[in-house]
């Protein structure tokens, strides 16, 4: 999960459950900025503040899992695991939600840096950036790249190769796999496929869907 979003969500969750392990939480941390600067995260329940990478690697740096799903694509990634395990897919419930605006609206440069330092390993290993959902968001079909004159076919080929599939062997590419890595572009207000990036009119249209 994006560390900055996770930190904010924890703040609102602690408020929701009356301070978790801290008395007078709202008095001690009246704003999110107070919460960040004064280590208010210590009030959370056990393990809620652990770096996420601690759940992926053990103390000897051995990897504990061969797949890491993302909160941003939880349903998609859960369905992927169900498919691998050959068990029925089911819709995940949204439990213990907190209500707030997009996380970027709560941070300034100081608080952004504090969280970045606390979860530096998560940010580096999982590839998160402030203000971004991640490198790839399957649920929204967003892929942001900065490769000049690179068309959608090249990107699809790279993704398919990562799955161990020869992209030129169309007979071995399943329908589900094609759907998973279908690349769409927004061009002149319409969505299309396989249009090279040098044909876009301006930088704002260099977004892949």
CORVENVEN-V124706 format. One record per run of one state. SS is the DSSP state (H for helix, E for strand, C for the rest). FROM is the first residue (numbers start at 1). LEN is the number of residues. If there is no record, write none. Layout:
ss=SS from=FROM len=LEN
ss=SS from=FROM len=LEN
//
This chain:
ss=C from=1 len=2
ss=H from=3 len=14
ss=C from=17 len=8
ss=H from=25 len=4
ss=C from=29 len=3
ss=H from=32 len=6
ss=C from=38 len=2
ss=H from=40 len=4
ss=C from=44 len=8
ss=H from=52 len=4
ss=C from=56 len=1
ss=E from=57 len=1
ss=C from=58 len=5
ss=E from=63 len=1
ss=C from=64 len=7
ss=H from=71 len=15
ss=C from=86 len=17
ss=H from=103 len=4
ss=C from=107 len=2
ss=H from=109 len=10
ss=C from=119 len=1
ss=H from=120 len=7
ss=C from=127 len=9
ss=E from=136 len=2
ss=C from=138 len=4
ss=E from=142 len=2
ss=C from=144 len=8
ss=H from=152 len=11
ss=C from=163 len=7
ss=H from=170 len=3
ss=C from=173 len=2
ss=H from=175 len=6
ss=C from=181 len=4
ss=E from=185 len=3
ss=C from=188 len=2
ss=E from=190 len=3
ss=C from=193 len=4
ss=H from=197 len=3
ss=C from=200 len=3
ss=H from=203 len=3
ss=C from=206 len=2
ss=E from=208 len=1
ss=C from=209 len=1
//
